[in-house]
Amino acid sequence: MYVCICHGVTDTTIETAVDGGATTMQLLSKELKVGSQCGQCCSCVKKVLNGKLMQIAEAQPAVA
């Protein structure tokens, strides 16, 4: 699904960027330009970002 219409960024593109190390909104904005034009995508980008970070955290083994 398209998240940022201004720059043609999809949720999959955001998740791939997070897998590549873009773990903050600032890094996503720098890499993908999301939120840099009209700003309407920011809340959705943050939801995708947080969802992906939670998925990564849940996949990590528990530290004793």
Protein Blocks (a to p, Z undefined) as FASTA:
>chain_A
ZZblmnopafklmmmmmmnopabfklmmmmnopoklnommmmmmmmmmmmmmmmmmmmpc
cdZZ
